Amino acid sequence: MVSEKQAPGPQKEERFLASARIQVDAGDFDSAAGRAYYAMFRAAGALPTFRGREFKSDHRLISAYGQEFVKRGELPAELHRALMIAFELRNLAGYFSAFVVDEERARARVAQAEEFMQAAAGWLERNGA
């Protein structure tokens, strides 16, 4: 759920991103991809919450991000694609033991999570959050 109270200190998305960096450097690429996705998911969830909307499922939040922010030209479409790819990769790595995330994909997800979080933070700042 996205609407929980924020604790003082680094927000969850920042901790998830830091964890993804550590995991990718340690060679745990499946976990790094999952943490990178959750960093993006948390950052994405802050946007509709700012507008008074809340989404409890990954699919609904990802769809809302595209509908409310990309189609209106408020955030770039490539970040929506990055969010969808990260979600798919997290599912494959988490639920299918035969699927293994390689280092290149994991590092790409971490980099995209950083970009995604910067864009979300910029949007929130521009819109008075």
C-alpha positions as CSV (number, residue, x, y, z in Angstrom):
1,M,0.0,0.0,0.0
2,V,1.3,3.4,-0.9
3,S,-0.4,5.6,1.6
4,E,1.4,4.6,4.8
5,K,3.1,7.2,7.0
6,Q,6.6,8.0,6.0
7,A,9.2,7.4,8.7
8,P,12.0,9.9,9.4
9,G,15.2,9.4,7.5
10,P,15.7,7.9,4.1
11,Q,12.5,6.9,2.4
12,K,11.9,3.2,1.5
13,E,12.5,3.9,-2.2
14,E,16.0,5.3,-1.3
15,R,16.7,2.3,0.9
16,F,15.6,-0.1,-1.8
17,L,17.8,1.6,-4.4
18,A,20.8,1.5,-2.0
19,S,20.1,-2.2,-1.4
20,A,19.9,-2.8,-5.1
21,R,23.4,-1.2,-5.6
22,I,24.8,-3.4,-2.8
23,Q,23.3,-6.5,-4.2
24,V,24.4,-5.9,-7.8
25,D,28.0,-5.3,-6.6
26,A,27.8,-8.5,-4.5
27,G,26.7,-10.5,-7.6
28,D,23.1,-11.1,-6.4
29,F,21.6,-9.9,-9.7
30,D,18.1,-11.4,-9.2
31,S,17.7,-9.6,-5.8
32,A,19.2,-6.4,-7.2
33,A,16.6,-6.3,-10.0
34,G,13.8,-6.8,-7.5
35,R,15.0,-4.1,-5.2
36,A,15.4,-1.7,-8.2
37,Y,11.8,-2.4,-9.2
38,Y,10.5,-1.7,-5.7
39,A,12.4,1.5,-5.6
40,M,10.7,2.5,-8.8
41,F,7.3,1.3,-7.6
42,R,7.5,3.3,-4.4
43,A,8.6,6.4,-6.3
44,A,5.7,5.9,-8.8
45,G,3.3,5.4,-6.0
46,A,4.0,8.9,-4.5
47,L,2.8,10.6,-7.7
48,P,-0.9,9.6,-7.7
49,T,-0.9,9.8,-3.9
50,F,0.0,13.4,-4.2
51,R,-3.2,13.8,-6.3
52,G,-5.3,12.0,-3.7
53,R,-5.3,8.7,-5.5
54,E,-4.1,5.4,-4.2
55,F,-3.4,2.1,-6.0
56,K,-3.0,-1.2,-4.1
57,S,-1.8,-3.4,-6.9
58,D,1.3,-3.2,-9.1
59,H,-0.7,-3.5,-12.3
60,R,-3.0,-0.7,-11.4
61,L,-0.2,1.6,-10.3
62,I,1.8,1.0,-13.5
63,S,-1.3,1.6,-15.6
64,A,-2.2,4.8,-13.7
65,Y,1.4,6.0,-14.2
66,G,1.0,5.7,-17.9
67,Q,-2.5,7.1,-18.1
68,E,-2.0,10.0,-15.6
69,F,1.6,11.1,-16.2
70,V,2.9,9.8,-19.5
71,K,-0.2,10.4,-21.7
72,R,-0.5,13.9,-20.3
73,G,3.2,14.6,-21.1
74,E,4.2,15.2,-17.5
75,L,6.8,12.4,-17.4
76,P,8.7,10.6,-20.2
77,A,7.3,7.5,-21.8
78,E,10.6,5.7,-21.6
79,L,10.3,5.7,-17.8
80,H,6.9,4.0,-18.0
81,R,8.5,1.3,-20.2
82,A,11.4,1.0,-17.8
83,L,8.9,0.5,-14.9
84,M,7.0,-2.2,-16.9
85,I,10.3,-4.0,-17.8
86,A,11.5,-3.8,-14.2
87,F,8.1,-5.3,-13.0
88,E,8.4,-8.1,-15.5
89,L,12.0,-8.9,-14.7
90,R,11.2,-8.9,-10.9
91,N,8.4,-11.4,-11.5
92,L,10.5,-13.6,-13.7
93,A,13.5,-13.6,-11.3
94,G,11.3,-14.0,-8.2
95,Y,9.0,-16.7,-9.4
96,F,10.8,-18.8,-12.0
97,S,13.9,-20.6,-10.7
98,A,15.1,-21.2,-14.3
99,F,15.2,-17.5,-15.0
100,V,18.4,-15.7,-13.9
101,V,19.1,-12.0,-14.2
102,D,22.5,-11.3,-15.6
103,E,24.8,-8.5,-14.5
104,E,24.1,-6.3,-17.5
105,R,20.3,-6.4,-16.9
106,A,20.7,-5.8,-13.2
107,R,22.9,-2.8,-13.6
108,A,20.6,-1.4,-16.2
109,R,17.6,-1.7,-13.8
110,V,19.5,0.0,-11.1
111,A,20.5,2.9,-13.4
112,Q,16.9,3.1,-14.6
113,A,15.6,3.2,-11.0
114,E,17.9,6.1,-10.3
115,E,16.6,8.0,-13.3
116,F,13.0,7.1,-12.5
117,M,13.4,8.3,-8.9
118,Q,15.0,11.6,-10.0
119,A,12.1,12.2,-12.5
120,A,9.5,11.4,-9.9
121,A,11.2,13.7,-7.3
122,G,11.4,16.4,-9.9
123,W,7.7,16.1,-10.7
124,L,6.8,16.3,-7.1
125,E,9.0,19.3,-6.5
126,R,7.5,21.1,-9.6
127,N,4.0,20.4,-8.4
128,G,4.5,21.7,-4.8
129,A,5.1,18.5,-2.9
